Amino acid sequence: MQKITLVFATNNAHKAREIEQILGPAYTVKTLKDIGCAVDIPETEDTLEGNALIKARYVKDNYGFDCFSEDTGLEVDALDGAPGVITARYAGDQKDPEDNMDLLLENLKNKSNRKAQFRTVIALIQDGKETLFEGICRGEIAAQQRGTQGFGYDPIFIPDGYKHTFAELGDSEKHQISHRAHATRLLVEYLQGLQ
């Protein structure tokens, strides 16, 4: 079986590996580094959809590849949906996960409602057409960090129906239920429908 190569407009090795694991053996994922793009594409839109499209369009316009991109936000109910579109930069442009988690836990210190959701939007550009796919995982924010696997906010996010954080569940479990998994499955269904 010939593998299908997809260009993923990211420099985040964690995200690329996670998407490739979710996609399965029929696909090979190439990152920005793989296609020779060293640019940190600015995310200047105020929506996840807008930022995902910016990155995919940049690759298509400058490198000619059909590709997909994604943007993910952690949306916390008690913080009116924050950090949302600035999830990766919540505590500053250094994009430090520890700082981000510390700030979020501090902002939730006196809040009883800890409900939250991760939302991923994937933007695909294929044959001149732009298509969006959304995945959501509801859950809540833990009182403190737990677990060592995963990345980003995984140590403080407990998905609905579970007692463990994403960072405690491990990759195989997380890839069944995560926001990114839901959006990626929709992407795969769409791509399979084109074949």
Buried (B, 14 or more C-beta within 10 A) or exposed (E): EEEEEBBBBBBBEEBBBBBBBBBEEEBEBBBBEEBEBEEEBEBEBEEBBBBBBBBBBBBBEEBEBBBBBBBBBBBBBBBEBBBBBBBBBBBEEEBBBEBBBBBBBEBBEEEEEBBBBBBBBBBBBBEEEEBBBBBBBBBBBBEEBBBEBBBBBBBBBBBEEBEBBBBBBEBEBBBEBBBBBBBBBBBBEBBEEEE
